[in-house]
């Protein structure tokens, strides 16, 4: 599922000319470019039997680790040809650090570790930083992480931390995440086609297949009502419309953005505890009240459609909270999209919102990288390393509280859609940020590791 590892695989195959064997867990389908590349070969690790979840927590962790260890060892030593390099994503590092180091020693393969984050910091989210297992995991990660032939990481701050652990500074390279070529600002026809495809999902409150499903606590919102009106107009979506007189055919009509459209926000999330989604819900409530209080102002504030993409453990809980809000001027919709449609959604939106806070404080949110690739400005939670990606006031704004996020929304959407000068300033900065792309960045900072 890791976009970064998929990008590495494509670069190793297409830019460096390697035959690439990818070992990955069963889950989401890879990008179609991975499937279509003849030099990339997928080998899937299956999850342990579900019966393991019935065991006591610590015993279940041990059994799961042993199960994965055996599968990974068999794959590396018996089922794959000898490799020149083994590129390992971290996290997870248990048991992969040990298994991969043994396999590399036996097969004389060079181990390259790509540090996305620290595994022990993710464990600390649920167990606490002082838990014995977290302390043991931190020692394991720091000790065995030193034995790579070379290392890549995602921020300068992370490189400094790895050097403090004892890794040679010259062995650690910062390879920033950059967007793939398919993350671009969407053309108007792409936006129109996407919103037409999403019409049914826009009509229903989050988590429901139908806006009036019996037995639910949901009620219709402004977006449900807008979609009902659009059922009589095949040429219009929530953001676009076709223009022309009654005799103009659909194929001959011209597309334009609807001047009365709602503002579209996008937030991508894994629905995990390291993202406080409650911040966005609270800001939405405050914005809703602000719109009602300023209805007579000229120009008025726009309604907001908030698309939230992703899958994860807390999704159902937050969907129920969204339905309970009963907002008049803000509508939430949760989606799970293909790579292509996700890119088109980012390229069609007006603002991105990122709630990532980083368990280690040292990584950067890939979702913001993708947003910049689509020339989409962002509002992101402020934490220690986010400045390595978001230049406040240039391509995005930072916040720590729901009230701060509200103030940014009020400033950015004042005069929307034609006179929102603050939003346009950020859009220009995001367009400048979109220039940096994965392939040239990988060639400049990573490719020589594999020469």
C-alpha positions in Angstrom: 0.0 0.0 0.0 2.9 2.4 0.5 3.0 4.9 -2.4 6.7 5.6 -1.7 7.7 1.9 -2.0 5.7 1.7 -5.2 7.5 4.7 -6.6 10.9 3.2 -5.5 9.9 0.0 -7.4 9.1 1.9 -10.5 12.3 3.9 -10.4 14.4 0.9 -9.8 12.8 -0.9 -12.8 12.5 2.0 -15.2 15.3 4.4 -14.3 17.9 2.0 -13.0 16.9 -1.0 -15.2 16.7 -3.6 -12.4 14.5 -6.6 -12.3 12.4 -5.9 -9.1 10.8 -8.5 -6.8 8.4 -6.8 -4.5 7.4 -8.5 -1.2 4.2 -7.0 0.2 1.4 -7.8 2.5 -2.0 -8.8 1.0 -4.2 -5.7 0.9 -5.0 -2.9 -1.5 -4.2 -3.4 -5.1 -1.0 -1.7 -6.4 -1.1 1.1 -8.8 -1.8 0.0 -12.4 1.7 1.2 -13.4 3.2 -1.4 -11.0 1.0 -4.2 -12.5 1.9 -3.2 -16.0 5.6 -3.0 -15.6 7.2 -6.3 -16.8 10.3 -5.9 -14.7 8.3 -5.8 -11.4 7.2 -9.1 -9.9 4.8 -9.2 -6.9 5.1 -11.7 -4.0 2.4 -11.5 -1.4 2.7 -12.2 2.3 -0.6 -13.5 3.7 -1.9 -12.3 7.2 -2.0 -14.9 10.0 -5.2 -16.8 10.7 -7.9 -14.7 12.4 -8.0 -17.2 15.3 -4.8 -15.6 16.5 -6.7 -12.5 17.5 -8.5 -14.5 20.2 -5.3 -15.1 22.1 -4.0 -12.9 24.9 -2.6 -9.7 23.4 1.1 -10.4 24.1 0.8 -14.0 23.0 -1.0 -12.9 19.8 1.9 -10.5 19.0 4.4 -13.2 19.4 2.5 -15.7 17.3 1.9 -13.1 14.6 5.6 -12.1 14.5 6.7 -15.8 14.2 4.1 -16.4 11.4 5.4 -13.4 9.4 9.0 -14.3 10.1 8.7 -17.8 8.6 6.8 -16.5 5.5 9.4 -13.7 4.9 12.4 -16.0 5.5 11.0 -18.6 3.1 10.4 -16.0 0.4 13.8 -14.4 0.7 15.9 -17.6 0.9 14.0 -20.1 -1.2 11.5 -18.5 -3.5 13.4 -15.5 -4.9 16.6 -15.3 -7.0 19.6 -13.8 -5.3 19.5 -10.0 -5.4 22.1 -7.3 -5.5 20.2 -5.1 -3.1 17.3 -5.5 -0.7 15.3 -2.3 -0.1 13.4 -2.5 3.2 10.7 -0.1 4.3 10.6 0.8 8.0 8.3 0.6 9.8 7.5 -2.2 10.3 10.9 -3.4 11.6 9.7 -6.4 13.7 10.7 -9.0 12.5 11.8 -7.7 9.2 15.1 -6.1 10.4 16.4 -9.4 11.7 15.1 -11.6 8.9 16.4 -9.3 6.1 19.8 -9.0 7.7 20.1 -12.7 8.0 19.0 -13.2 4.4 21.4 -10.5 3.2 24.3 -12.1 5.1 23.6 -15.6 3.6 23.1 -14.3 0.1 25.7 -11.5 0.1 23.0 -8.9 -0.7 23.4 -5.2 0.3 20.6 -4.0 2.7 19.2 -0.5 2.1 16.8 0.7 4.7 14.2 3.4 3.8 13.1 5.1 7.0 9.5 6.4 6.7 9.0 6.7 10.5 10.0 4.8 13.6 8.1 1.7 14.5 8.4 2.1 18.3 6.8 5.5 18.1 3.7 4.0 16.5 3.5 1.3 19.2 3.7 4.1 21.8 0.4 5.6 20.5 -1.6 2.8 21.9 0.7 1.5 24.7 2.4 4.6 25.9 6.1 5.5 25.6 7.1 3.8 28.9 5.5 0.4 28.2 8.1 -2.4 28.4 7.3 -3.6 24.9 7.7 -0.1 23.5 11.1 0.3 25.2 12.2 -3.1 23.9 11.0 -2.2 20.4 13.0 1.1 20.5 16.2 -0.8 21.5 15.6 -3.3 18.8 15.0 -0.6 16.1 18.0 1.5 17.2 20.4 -1.5 17.5 19.5 -3.5 14.3 18.9 -0.4 12.3 22.6 0.4 12.3 23.5 -2.6 10.1 22.2 -1.4 6.7 24.6 -0.8 3.9 22.9 2.5 3.2 19.9 4.4 4.5 17.3 6.8 3.1 14.9 8.9 5.2 12.1 11.4 4.6 13.3 14.6 6.5 16.5 16.3 7.5 15.3 16.1 11.1 15.0 12.3 10.8 18.5 12.1 9.4 19.8 14.0 12.4 18.0 11.6 14.8 19.5 8.6 13.0 23.0 10.0 13.2 22.4 10.5 16.9 21.6 6.7 17.1 25.1 6.0 15.7 24.5 5.7 12.0 27.3 7.2 9.9 26.2 10.5 8.5 27.5 9.7 5.1 25.4 6.6 4.9 22.1 8.4 5.4 20.4 10.3 2.6 17.4 12.5 2.7 15.1 11.5 -0.1 12.0 13.7 0.2 8.6 12.4 -1.0 7.5 13.9 -4.2 4.4 13.4 -6.2 4.1 11.0 -9.1 3.3 12.3 -12.6 -0.4 11.4 -12.4 -0.9 13.9 -9.6 -1.8 17.0 -11.6 -4.4 19.8 -11.6 -7.5 18.3 -13.1 -8.9 19.5 -16.4 -12.5 20.7 -16.3 -13.8 17.7 -18.2 -12.0 15.4 -15.7 -13.6 17.2 -12.7 -17.0 17.1 -14.4 -16.7 13.3 -15.1 -15.6 12.6 -11.5 -18.4 14.5 -9.8 -20.9 12.9 -12.1 -19.6 9.5 -11.1 -19.8 10.5 -7.4 -23.3 11.9 -7.6 -24.9 8.9 -5.7 -22.2 9.1 -2.9 -22.7 12.9 -2.6 -26.4 12.4 -2.2 -26.0 10.1 0.9 -24.7 11.2 4.3 -21.3 9.6 5.3 -21.3 5.9 5.8 -24.8 5.3 4.2 -25.7 4.0 0.9 -28.9 6.1 0.8 -29.8 9.4 2.4 -33.0 8.1 4.0 -32.0 4.6 5.0 -34.6 3.4 7.7 -33.4 3.1 11.2 -30.5 5.6 10.9 -30.0 8.9 12.8 -29.1 10.7 9.6 -31.0 13.6 8.1 -30.5 15.3 4.7 -28.1 18.2 4.4 -27.6 20.9 1.8 -25.5 18.6 -0.4 -28.3 15.9 -0.4 -30.7 18.6 -1.4 -28.4 19.9 -4.1 -28.0 16.4 -5.6 -31.8 16.0 -5.6 -32.1 19.2 -7.7 -29.3 18.1 -10.0 -31.2 14.9 -10.9 -33.3 17.0 -13.3 -30.1 18.4 -15.0 -27.8 15.8 -16.6 -25.4 18.6 -17.6 -24.6 19.7 -14.1 -22.7 18.4 -11.1 -22.0 19.9 -7.6 -19.2 22.0 -9.0 -19.5 22.1 -12.9 -22.2 22.7 -15.5 -22.6 22.6 -19.2 -23.6 25.8 -21.0 -25.4 26.4 -24.2 -28.9 26.9 -25.5 -31.7 24.3 -25.6 -30.7 23.2 -29.0 -27.1 22.6 -28.1 -26.2 18.9 -27.8 -24.4 17.7 -24.7 -21.3 16.8 -26.7 -21.2 20.3 -28.1 -21.8 22.2 -24.9 -19.1 24.0 -23.1 -18.1 23.1 -19.5 -17.6 25.7 -16.8 -17.3 25.9 -13.1 -20.6 26.8 -11.5 -20.3 30.3 -10.0 -22.7 29.2 -7.2 -20.8 26.1 -6.3 -19.8 25.1 -2.8 -16.2 25.2 -1.8 -14.6 21.7 -1.9 -12.2 20.5 0.8 -10.4 17.2 0.8 -8.8 15.4 3.7 -7.1 12.0 3.3 -6.8 9.9 6.4 -6.0 6.4 7.7 -8.5 6.9 10.5 -5.9 6.2 13.2 -5.2 7.8 16.6 -2.2 9.9 15.2 -4.8 12.1 13.4 -7.2 14.0 15.6 -10.2 14.1 13.2 -12.2 15.8 16.0 -10.3 19.1 15.1 -11.9 19.2 11.7 -15.4 18.3 13.0 -15.2 21.1 15.6 -13.9 23.6 13.0 -16.8 22.6 10.7 -19.3 23.3 13.5 -17.7 26.7 14.1 -17.7 27.5 10.4 -21.4 26.5 10.1 -22.3 29.0 12.8 -20.1 31.7 11.2 -22.0 31.3 7.8 -25.3 31.7 9.6 -24.1 34.8 11.4 -22.8 36.4 8.3 -25.6 35.6 5.8 -26.2 39.2 5.1 -22.6 40.0 4.4 -21.4 40.7 0.9 -20.0 38.5 -0.5 -21.3 35.7 1.7 -19.3 32.7 2.8 -19.8 29.6 0.7 -21.1 26.2 1.8 -18.4 23.6 2.3 -18.3 20.0 1.0 -15.7 18.0 2.9 -14.6 14.8 1.1 -12.7 12.5 3.4 -10.9 9.6 1.7 -9.3 6.5 3.2 -9.9 3.4 5.2 -9.1 2.7 8.8 -10.2 1.5 12.3 -11.9 4.8 13.4 -13.9 5.5 10.3 -17.3 4.2 11.4 -17.0 6.1 14.7 -16.3 9.4 13.0 -19.0 8.8 10.4 -21.6 8.5 13.1 -20.3 11.7 14.7 -20.6 13.5 11.3 -24.2 12.4 10.9 -25.0 13.6 14.4 -23.7 17.2 13.7 -26.7 18.2 11.5 -24.9 21.1 10.0 -26.7 23.4 7.5 -23.7 24.8 5.6 -21.1 22.0 5.8 -21.5 18.5 4.4 -19.1 15.6 5.0 -18.8 12.6 2.6 -16.4 9.7 3.2 -15.0 7.9 0.1 -12.6 5.2 -0.9 -11.3 5.9 -4.4 -9.1 4.4 -7.1 -5.7 6.0 -7.5 -6.9 7.8 -10.6 -10.1 9.2 -9.0 -8.2 10.2 -5.9 -5.8 12.2 -8.0 -8.7 13.8 -9.9 -10.4 14.7 -6.7 -7.3 16.4 -5.3 -7.0 18.2 -8.7 -10.6 19.4 -8.5 -10.7 20.6 -4.9 -10.2 24.1 -3.5 -8.3 23.3 -0.3 -6.7 20.3 1.3 -6.8 19.7 5.1 -4.1 17.5 6.7 -4.5 16.3 10.3 -1.3 14.2 10.5 0.7 14.9 13.6 3.5 12.2 13.2 4.0 9.7 16.0 7.7 10.4 16.0 7.5 14.1 15.0 10.0 13.4 12.3 8.1 12.3 9.2 6.0 14.2 6.7 2.5 13.5 5.4 2.5 12.0 1.9 -1.0 13.3 1.4 0.3 16.9 1.4 2.9 15.9 -1.2 0.1 14.6 -3.4 -2.0 17.7 -2.8 0.9 20.0 -3.9 1.3 17.8 -7.0 -2.3 18.7 -7.9 -1.5 22.4 -7.1 -3.8 22.2 -4.1 -3.0 24.5 -1.1 -3.3 23.0 2.3 -4.2 23.7 5.9 -2.1 21.3 8.0 -1.6 20.6 11.7 1.5 22.3 13.0 4.3 20.0 14.4 8.1 20.0 14.6 9.0 19.1 11.0 6.0 20.2 8.9 8.0 23.3 7.9 10.2 21.1 5.7 7.1 20.7 3.5 4.6 23.5 4.1 5.7 27.1 3.8 3.2 28.9 5.9 1.6 31.8 4.0 3.1 30.6 0.7 1.5 27.2 -0.2 -0.5 26.5 3.0 -1.4 27.5 6.5 -0.7 25.7 9.8 -3.0 25.3 12.8 -3.0 23.7 16.2 -6.7 24.2 17.3 -10.1 24.1 15.7 -10.4 27.9 16.2 -7.1 28.5 14.3 -8.4 26.3 11.4 -11.7 28.2 11.4 -9.9 31.5 11.1 -7.9 30.1 8.1 -11.2 28.9 6.5 -12.9 32.3 7.0 -9.9 34.1 5.5 -9.4 31.8 2.5 -13.0 31.5 1.5 -13.9 35.2 1.9 -15.1 36.2 -1.6 -15.2 32.6 -2.9 -15.2 31.7 -5.7 -14.2 34.8 -7.7 -12.6 37.1 -5.2 -10.8 34.9 -2.7 -7.4 36.5 -3.0 -5.9 34.8 0.0 -6.8 31.4 -1.4 -5.4 32.4 -4.8 -2.1 33.4 -3.2 -1.7 29.9 -1.7 -2.7 28.3 -5.0 0.2 30.1 -6.7 2.6 28.7 -4.0 1.2 25.2 -4.4 1.7 25.5 -8.1 5.4 26.3 -7.5 5.7 23.4 -5.1 4.2 21.0 -7.8 7.3 21.4 -10.0 9.4 19.0 -7.8 8.6 15.5 -9.0 9.5 12.0 -7.9 11.6 10.8 -10.9 14.2 13.6 -11.1 14.3 13.7 -7.3 15.0 10.0 -7.1 17.7 10.2 -9.8 19.4 13.0 -8.0 19.3 11.6 -4.4 18.7 7.9 -4.5 19.8 6.3 -7.7 23.6 6.3 -7.0 23.0 4.1 -3.9 22.2 1.3 -6.3 25.0 1.8 -8.8 
